[in-house]
Amino acid sequence: MNSVKGTKDIFGKTVLEHDHVIKIFRDICVFYNFKKISTPILEHENIFIKTLGVTSDIISKEMYNFKDQGGDNLVLRPEGTAAIVRALITNSLQEDANKNFYYHGPMFRRERPQSGRLRQFHQVGLEVFGDRNFLDDVRVIILAEKFLSSLNIRNKLKLQINTLGEQKNRKKYITELKKFFKKNYSQLSSESRQKIENNPLRILDSKDENDKKLFSSSPQIMEFLDRESKDFFNEIIKLLSSLDIEFEVNPFLVRGLDYYNHTAFEYIFSESRSQNTVLAGGRYDGLVKSLGGRDLSGIGWAAGIERILMIKDKIDFSQKVVGVFTISDGLKTELIKVFSSLKFNANLSFNLIHGGNFKKKMSKANKLNCYGCLILGEDEWKEKKIIWKNFQTGNQETISINNIDNFLEKT
C-alpha cells in the first residue's frame, strides 16, 4: 500500500525538523505581536478563482477541485493568503486593532513531483492588514530576516525585490510586454509562447536560458510606474539599506498571481535550480475588497518548510532515553506509579518497558538505545529504592524513590 503520489508521511527525525522550524517561526511571530490563525484545508473554489486569476498556473493546472455530495465546488487550499482574507471577512476581524496574523499548515497543488515540490507541502506564513504604509513592507522583511537567521540559513540566500506598482501601471506594462514577446515569438521557448496572451508576466519566471537572454532587452516595469509608486518603492529600498539588509533589485521578479501589486520579494538559494525559492511574498492591496470586505491594504509572505530543510544543516535532536521496567510481575502497580510520578525533564525521554522476562526487557532497552534504565526489584523496593543501570558506563546503583528526579537531573 503506497501513499498518494507527491505526498509523504512525516515521522521520526523529519517530524522533529518540521516542529523545529515551526517553533522558531511561532516564537518570532509572537515576539512581534502576531496572532495565530488556522483556516480549513477545504475552501470554496470561487475564493481562489477570484483572487489568483483564472489564467494563473495554480487555477488552470494545479488546483485540486471537486464537487461534493451537496453540489458545492470545493478545493484543497493551494496557498494561504486568500484563505486568511476569507477568514478575516467571515469572522469580522477587519475591525480588530491588531490585524497581524501568522499561520502554518499543509497546502496542495497538483504539480509534477520533484525535489522541493510536493503535491502536499507545508508552509509557514504571515499577513499584515491595514492602511498602506511602506513601514509594513519593511516590517515583514525584518521578520523574514529574523526567521531565516534563526534557522542559520540566511547566509545561503539572496533577497531579491521588485515593484509592480499600481494595477493601472501593471496593465500598461503587460500590454507592452505582449507586444515585445509577439515580436520575438520565434526566440521564445514553447512553454513561454503559450503564455503570451493569457499570462505574459509568468514568462519572466522562465528558467529557459534563451528566454533569459531575451529578457535583457524586454520592457521593464520601472518604465511604467507613476511617481507615487516609484516613491513608495524607493522608501522601502532606502530603509532596507539603512538597516544593512542585503538585497538586490530584480526588475524581472514578478508574482504571477493577479492579486499582487507594488512590492514583490523572494529569498532564493540558487538561480540555476528550478525550485530555488525558499520564502516569497509581496503586497496585495485591494484583495480584501475583491472578496467583499473593507478596502484594506495587505502584505505578507510564506516559506516552504520542505525547501528550508533542503538547505538547512542537520539538527541534533538526540535525547537520552531512559527505560523503566520491573523485574517482578508483582510490582506492576508500583511500576506504573513510578512512571506516572516522573518529573518532566527536557533532556530525557522515558519509555515504559513491559512483557517478557528480565533478559527480554534488557534486550528491548538496548534496541531502544536507552542511555540507562530505572528497574524495580523486589528486595530494593522493600527499602523504597529503585535500581539505576547506566548502559554507557555499565555502573549500577540504588536510589531512593524520593530522590529519583534530583538524581536524573544530574544524569
NORMO-V46816 format. One record per pair of residues at least 24 apart in sequence whose ideal C-beta (glycine too) atoms are under 10 Angstrom apart, sorted by the first residue. I is the first residue (numbers start at 0). J is the second residue. D is the distance in whole Angstrom. If there is no record, write none. Layout:
i j d
I J D
I J D
This chain:
i j d
2 119 9
3 118 7
3 119 8
4 109 10
4 111 10
4 112 6
4 117 10
4 118 7
5 107 9
5 108 9
5 109 8
5 110 7
5 111 8
5 112 4
5 113 9
5 116 8
5 117 5
5 118 3
5 119 7
5 120 9
6 105 9
6 107 9
6 112 9
6 117 7
6 118 6
6 119 4
6 120 9
7 112 10
7 117 7
7 118 10
7 119 8
7 120 9
7 305 9
9 105 10
9 119 10
9 121 8
9 304 10
9 305 10
11 316 10
12 313 9
12 314 8
12 315 10
12 316 6
12 317 10
13 305 10
13 308 8
14 316 10
15 314 8
15 316 5
15 318 10
16 304 8
16 305 10
16 307 9
16 308 5
16 311 8
16 313 8
16 314 6
16 316 8
17 103 9
17 121 7
17 123 10
17 304 6
17 305 9
17 307 9
17 308 8
18 304 10
18 316 9
19 150 9
19 304 10
19 307 10
19 308 9
19 311 9
19 314 6
19 316 8
20 103 9
20 121 9
20 123 7
20 146 9
20 149 10
20 150 7
20 302 8
20 303 10
20 304 5
20 305 10
20 307 6
20 308 7
20 311 8
20 314 10
21 103 5
21 104 10
21 121 9
21 123 6
21 304 8
22 149 10
23 123 9
23 145 9
23 146 7
23 147 10
23 148 10
23 149 5
23 150 6
23 307 10
24 101 7
24 102 10
24 103 7
24 123 4
24 124 9
24 125 8
24 142 9
24 145 10
24 146 6
24 149 9
24 150 9
24 302 8
24 304 9
24 307 10
25 101 7
25 103 8
25 123 8
26 145 10
26 146 10
26 149 8
27 101 9
27 123 10
27 125 9
27 141 10
27 142 6
27 143 10
27 145 5
27 146 5
27 148 10
27 149 7
28 99 8
28 100 9
28 101 4
28 102 9
28 103 10
28 123 9
28 124 10
28 125 6
28 142 7
28 145 10
28 146 9
29 101 8
30 142 9
30 145 8
31 99 7
31 101 9
31 125 9
31 138 8
31 139 10
31 141 8
31 142 6
31 145 8
32 97 6
32 99 6
33 97 8
33 98 10
33 99 4
33 100 6
33 101 4
33 102 10
33 125 6
33 126 9
33 127 8
33 139 10
33 142 8
34 92 9
34 95 9
34 97 6
34 98 9
34 99 7
34 100 6
34 101 7
34 102 10
35 100 7
35 101 6
35 102 7
35 103 8
36 79 9
36 82 9
36 83 6
36 86 6
36 87 9
36 90 9
36 92 8
36 100 5
36 101 7
36 102 5
36 125 10
36 126 8
37 82 10
37 83 10
37 86 9
37 100 10
37 102 6
37 103 8
37 104 7
38 76 7
38 79 8
38 81 10
38 82 4
38 83 6
38 84 10
38 85 7
38 86 5
38 89 9
38 100 10
38 102 7
38 104 8
39 73 10
39 75 10
39 76 8
39 82 8
39 85 10
39 86 9
39 104 10
40 73 10
40 74 9
40 75 6
40 76 6
40 82 9
40 104 7
40 105 7
40 106 9
40 107 8
40 119 10
41 65 10
41 67 9
41 71 9
41 73 5
41 74 7
41 75 7
41 76 8
41 82 10
42 73 7
42 74 6
42 75 8
42 76 5
42 77 9
42 81 8
42 82 6
42 85 7
42 86 10
43 71 7
43 72 7
43 73 6
43 74 8
43 85 8
44 71 8
44 72 4
44 73 6
44 74 5
45 72 7
45 74 9
45 290 9
46 74 8
46 76 9
46 81 5
46 82 7
46 84 8
46 85 5
46 290 7
47 74 6
47 76 8
47 77 6
47 78 8
47 81 6
47 82 8
47 85 10
47 256 10
48 72 9
48 74 9
48 81 10
48 257 10
49 81 8
49 85 10
49 257 9
49 258 9
49 286 9
49 289 6
49 290 6
49 291 10
50 78 9
50 80 8
50 81 4
50 82 10
50 84 7
50 85 9
50 256 7
50 257 7
50 258 5
50 283 8
50 286 6
50 287 10
50 289 7
50 290 7
51 77 8
51 78 8
51 80 9
51 81 7
51 255 9
51 256 5
51 257 6
51 258 7
52 197 9
52 198 8
52 255 8
52 256 6
52 257 3
52 258 8
52 259 10
53 197 8
53 198 10
53 257 9
54 194 8
54 196 9
54 197 4
54 198 5
54 199 10
54 200 10
54 201 9
54 255 9
54 257 8
55 197 9
55 198 7
55 200 10
55 201 8
55 254 10
55 255 6
55 256 6
55 257 7
55 258 10
56 108 9
56 110 9
56 194 9
56 198 8
56 201 7
56 204 9
56 255 7
56 256 9
57 108 6
57 109 10
57 110 9
57 255 9
57 256 7
58 256 9
58 257 9
59 197 8
59 198 9
60 108 9
60 109 7
60 110 8
61 107 9
61 108 4
61 109 5
61 110 6
61 111 10
61 118 9
62 107 8
62 108 7
62 109 7
63 107 5
63 108 8
63 109 6
63 118 8
63 119 10
64 109 10
74 107 8
75 105 9
75 106 8
75 107 4
75 108 9
75 109 9
75 118 9
75 119 8
76 104 9
76 105 8
76 106 6
76 107 7
76 108 10
77 106 6
77 107 6
77 108 5
77 109 9
77 110 10
78 106 6
78 107 10
78 108 8
78 122 8
78 124 9
78 256 8
78 301 7
79 103 9
79 104 8
79 106 7
79 122 6
79 123 9
79 124 5
79 125 9
79 126 8
79 299 8
79 300 10
79 301 6
80 124 7
80 125 10
80 126 6
80 256 9
80 258 8
80 259 10
80 280 9
80 281 10
80 283 7
80 286 7
80 297 8
80 298 10
80 299 6
80 300 9
80 301 7
81 256 9
81 258 8
81 283 9
81 286 7
81 289 10
81 290 8
82 106 9
83 124 8
83 125 9
83 126 5
83 128 9
83 286 10
83 287 10
83 297 9
83 299 8
84 126 8
84 128 8
84 258 9
84 283 8
84 286 6
84 287 5
84 288 10
84 289 9
84 290 6
84 291 10
84 292 7
84 295 9
84 297 7
84 299 10
85 287 10
85 290 6
85 291 9
85 292 9
87 126 8
87 128 7
87 286 10
87 287 7
87 290 9
87 292 6
87 293 9
87 295 8
87 297 9
88 287 7
88 288 10
88 290 6
88 291 6
88 292 4
88 293 8
88 295 10
89 290 10
89 291 10
89 292 9
91 292 10
92 128 8
92 292 10
93 128 7
93 129 10
93 287 7
93 292 6
93 293 5
93 295 6
94 293 9
95 128 9
96 129 10
97 128 10
97 129 10
98 126 8
98 127 7
98 128 4
98 129 6
98 287 10
98 295 8
98 297 9
99 125 7
99 126 8
99 127 5
99 128 8
99 129 9
99 135 9
99 138 9
99 139 9
99 142 10
99 299 10
100 124 9
100 125 7
100 126 5
100 127 8
100 128 8
100 299 8
101 125 4
101 126 8
101 142 9
101 299 9
102 126 8
102 299 10
102 301 9
103 301 9
103 302 10
103 304 8
104 304 10
105 304 10
106 301 8
106 303 9
110 274 10
113 273 8
113 274 7
114 272 9
114 273 9
114 274 6
114 305 9
114 306 10
114 309 7
115 268 10
115 272 8
115 273 9
115 274 4
115 275 8
115 276 9
115 277 9
115 303 7
115 305 6
115 306 5
115 308 10
115 309 6
115 310 10
116 273 8
116 274 5
116 303 9
116 305 8
116 306 9
117 303 9
117 305 6
119 305 10
120 303 6
120 304 8
120 305 6
120 306 8
121 302 10
121 303 7
121 304 4
121 305 6
121 306 10
121 307 10
121 308 10
122 278 10
122 300 10
122 301 5
122 302 6
122 303 6
122 304 7
122 305 9
122 306 9
123 278 9
123 300 9
123 301 7
123 302 5
123 303 9
123 304 7
123 307 9
124 278 9
124 279 10
124 280 8
124 299 6
124 300 6
124 301 3
124 302 7
124 303 10
125 280 8
125 298 9
125 299 5
125 300 7
125 301 8
125 302 9
126 280 9
126 283 9
126 286 10
126 297 6
126 298 8
126 299 4
126 300 9
126 301 9
127 282 10
127 295 10
127 296 9
127 297 7
127 298 5
127 299 6
127 300 10
128 283 10
128 286 9
128 287 7
128 292 9
128 293 9
128 295 5
128 296 7
128 297 5
128 298 9
128 299 9
129 295 6
129 296 6
129 297 8
129 298 9
130 284 10
130 294 10
130 295 8
130 296 6
131 231 8
131 260 10
131 261 8
131 282 8
131 284 6
131 295 9
131 296 4
131 297 9
131 298 9
132 231 9
132 234 10
132 296 8
132 298 9
133 230 9
133 231 6
133 232 8
133 233 9
133 234 4
133 235 5
133 236 10
133 237 9
133 238 7
133 261 9
133 262 8
133 282 10
133 298 10
134 234 9
134 235 9
134 238 8
135 235 10
135 262 9
135 282 8
135 296 8
135 297 9
135 298 5
135 299 10
136 160 9
136 162 10
136 231 8
136 232 9
136 234 9
136 235 5
136 238 9
136 239 9
136 261 8
136 262 5
136 264 8
136 280 9
136 281 9
136 282 6
136 298 6
137 234 9
137 235 6
137 236 10
137 237 10
137 238 5
137 239 6
137 241 10
137 242 7
137 244 8
137 262 9
137 298 10
138 238 10
138 298 9
139 262 9
139 264 9
139 280 7
139 281 10
139 282 9
139 298 6
139 299 6
139 300 6
140 235 8
140 238 9
140 239 7
140 242 9
140 244 7
140 246 8
140 262 9
140 264 7
140 266 10
140 278 10
140 280 8
140 298 10
140 300 8
141 238 10
141 239 9
141 242 7
141 244 8
142 299 10
142 300 8
143 244 10
143 264 8
143 266 7
143 277 10
143 278 6
143 279 10
143 280 8
143 300 6
143 302 8
144 239 10
144 242 8
144 244 6
144 245 9
144 266 9
146 266 10
146 278 8
146 300 9
146 302 7
146 307 9
147 266 7
147 277 8
147 278 7
147 302 8
147 307 8
147 311 10
150 277 10
150 302 9
150 307 6
150 308 10
150 310 9
150 311 6
150 312 9
150 314 10
151 311 7
151 312 7
151 314 10
152 266 9
152 268 8
152 277 7
152 278 10
152 306 10
152 307 7
152 308 10
152 309 10
152 310 6
152 311 5
152 312 8
153 244 10
153 245 9
153 266 8
153 277 10
154 245 10
155 266 9
155 267 10
155 268 6
155 269 9
155 277 9
155 310 6
155 311 9
155 312 10
156 245 10
156 265 9
156 266 4
156 267 7
156 268 5
156 269 10
156 275 10
156 276 10
156 277 6
156 278 8
156 310 8
157 245 8
157 246 8
157 247 7
157 249 9
157 265 9
157 266 7
157 267 6
157 268 8
157 269 9
157 270 8
157 275 10
158 239 8
158 244 7
158 245 6
158 246 4
158 247 7
158 249 10
158 264 6
158 265 8
158 266 5
158 267 8
158 278 9
159 246 7
159 247 6
159 248 8
159 249 4
159 250 10
159 251 9
159 252 5
159 263 9
159 264 7
159 265 5
159 266 8
159 267 6
159 270 9
159 276 9
159 279 9
160 232 9
160 235 8
160 236 8
160 239 8
160 244 10
160 246 5
160 247 8
160 248 6
160 249 7
160 252 7
160 262 7
160 263 7
160 264 4
160 265 8
160 281 9
161 203 10
161 219 9
161 220 7
161 221 9
161 232 8
161 247 10
161 248 6
161 249 5
161 250 6
161 251 8
161 252 4
161 253 7
161 254 9
161 261 10
161 262 8
161 263 5
161 264 7
161 265 9
161 281 9
162 220 7
162 221 8
162 224 7
162 228 6
162 229 8
162 231 8
162 232 4
162 233 9
162 235 8
162 236 9
162 248 9
162 250 9
162 252 9
162 260 9
162 261 6
162 262 6
162 263 7
162 264 10
162 281 9
162 282 9
163 200 9
163 220 6
163 223 10
163 224 9
163 228 9
163 232 10
163 252 9
163 253 7
163 254 7
163 259 6
163 260 5
163 261 6
163 262 8
163 263 6
163 281 8
163 282 8
164 220 7
164 221 9
164 223 7
164 224 4
164 225 7
164 227 9
164 228 4
164 229 8
164 231 9
164 232 8
164 260 7
164 261 6
164 262 10
165 223 10
165 224 8
165 225 7
165 227 8
165 228 6
165 231 9
165 260 6
165 261 8
165 284 9
165 285 10
166 257 9
166 258 10
166 259 10
166 260 6
166 261 10
166 284 9
166 285 7
167 223 9
167 225 8
167 228 10
167 260 10
168 220 7
168 221 10
168 222 10
168 223 5
168 224 5
168 225 6
168 227 10
168 228 6
168 229 10
168 260 8
168 261 9
169 200 8
169 220 8
169 223 8
169 224 10
169 228 10
169 253 9
169 257 10
169 259 9
169 260 7
169 261 10
170 223 9
171 218 10
171 220 10
171 222 9
171 223 5
171 224 10
171 225 10
172 199 9
172 200 8
172 218 7
172 219 8
172 220 5
172 221 9
172 222 8
172 223 4
172 224 9
172 253 10
173 198 9
173 199 6
173 200 7
173 218 10
173 220 10
173 223 9
174 199 9
174 218 10
174 223 9
175 199 10
175 217 9
175 218 5
175 219 10
175 220 10
175 222 8
175 223 7
176 200 7
176 202 8
176 203 8
176 217 7
176 218 6
176 219 10
176 220 9
176 223 10
176 253 10
177 202 10
177 218 10
178 218 8
179 213 9
179 214 10
179 216 8
179 217 5
179 218 6
180 210 10
180 213 8
180 217 8
180 218 10
183 210 10
183 213 6
183 216 8
183 217 8
186 210 8
186 212 8
186 213 5
187 213 7
188 213 10
194 255 9
198 255 6
198 257 9
199 253 10
199 255 10
200 251 10
200 253 5
200 254 8
200 255 6
200 256 10
200 257 10
200 259 9
201 253 7
201 254 10
201 255 4
201 256 10
202 251 10
202 253 9
202 255 10
203 249 10
203 250 9
203 251 5
203 252 8
203 253 5
203 255 9
204 251 8
204 252 9
204 253 7
204 254 9
204 255 7
204 273 10
204 276 10
205 251 10
206 270 9
206 271 8
206 272 8
206 273 5
206 274 10
206 275 9
211 251 9
211 270 10
214 250 9
214 251 5
215 251 9
217 250 9
217 251 8
218 250 10
219 250 4
219 251 8
220 250 6
220 251 9
220 252 9
220 253 8
220 263 10
221 248 9
221 250 6
222 250 9
224 261 10
228 260 9
228 261 7
231 261 6
231 262 8
231 282 9
232 261 7
232 262 7
235 261 9
235 262 6
235 264 9
235 282 10
239 264 10
252 279 9
252 281 9
253 281 9
254 279 7
254 280 8
254 281 5
254 282 9
254 283 9
256 281 9
256 283 8
256 286 10
257 283 9
257 286 9
257 289 9
258 282 9
258 283 4
258 284 9
258 285 7
258 286 4
258 287 10
258 289 7
258 290 10
258 297 9
259 283 6
259 284 9
259 286 9
259 298 10
260 284 6
260 285 7
260 286 9
260 296 10
261 296 9
261 298 8
262 298 7
264 298 10
264 300 8
265 300 9
266 300 9
266 302 8
266 306 10
268 306 8
268 307 10
268 309 8
268 310 5
269 310 9
272 309 10
274 303 9
274 305 9
274 306 7
274 309 8
275 306 9
275 310 10
276 302 9
276 303 8
276 306 7
277 302 6
277 303 7
277 304 10
277 305 10
277 306 5
277 307 6
277 309 8
277 310 7
277 311 10
278 302 4
278 303 8
278 306 8
278 307 8
279 303 9
317 346 10
317 348 10
317 368 9
317 370 10
318 344 9
318 345 8
318 346 6
318 347 6
318 348 5
318 370 9
319 344 9
319 346 6
319 347 5
319 348 7
319 349 10
319 368 9
319 369 8
319 370 4
319 371 8
319 391 9
319 407 9
319 410 7
320 347 8
320 348 5
320 349 8
320 350 6
320 364 9
320 367 6
320 368 6
320 369 5
320 370 6
320 371 9
320 372 10
320 390 10
321 347 6
321 348 7
321 349 5
321 350 7
321 364 9
321 367 10
321 369 6
321 370 6
321 371 6
321 372 7
321 373 6
321 387 9
321 390 10
321 407 7
321 410 8
322 349 8
322 350 5
322 351 8
322 352 5
322 360 8
322 361 9
322 363 8
322 364 4
322 365 9
322 367 6
322 368 10
322 369 4
322 370 9
322 371 7
322 372 4
322 373 7
322 374 8
322 388 9
322 390 9
323 349 6
323 350 7
323 351 5
323 352 7
323 353 9
323 364 9
323 369 10
323 372 7
323 373 5
323 374 8
323 375 8
323 385 9
324 350 9
324 351 7
324 352 4
324 353 6
324 354 9
324 355 9
324 357 9
324 359 10
324 360 5
324 361 9
324 363 8
324 364 8
324 372 7
324 373 8
324 374 6
324 375 7
325 352 9
325 353 8
325 357 9
325 360 9
325 373 10
325 374 7
325 375 4
325 376 8
325 377 9
325 380 8
325 385 10
326 356 9
326 357 5
326 360 8
326 374 6
326 375 7
326 376 5
326 377 7
326 378 10
326 379 9
326 380 10
326 386 8
327 357 10
327 375 7
327 376 7
327 377 5
327 378 10
327 380 8
328 353 10
329 375 10
329 377 7
329 380 9
330 375 5
330 376 8
330 377 7
330 380 6
331 375 9
333 375 6
333 380 6
333 383 10
333 385 10
333 400 9
334 373 9
334 374 10
334 375 5
334 380 10
334 385 10
336 375 10
336 400 9
337 373 7
337 375 7
337 380 10
337 385 7
337 400 7
337 403 7
338 373 9
338 375 10
340 400 8
340 403 8
340 404 8
341 373 8
341 403 7
341 404 7
341 407 8
342 403 8
342 404 4
342 405 9
342 407 8
342 408 8
343 404 9
344 404 8
344 407 6
344 408 7
344 410 9
346 370 10
346 407 9
346 408 9
346 410 8
347 371 10
347 407 6
347 408 9
347 410 7
349 373 8
349 407 9
361 388 8
361 390 9
364 388 8
364 390 7
365 390 7
370 410 8
371 395 9
371 407 9
371 410 7
373 398 8
373 400 10
373 403 7
373 406 10
373 407 8
375 400 9
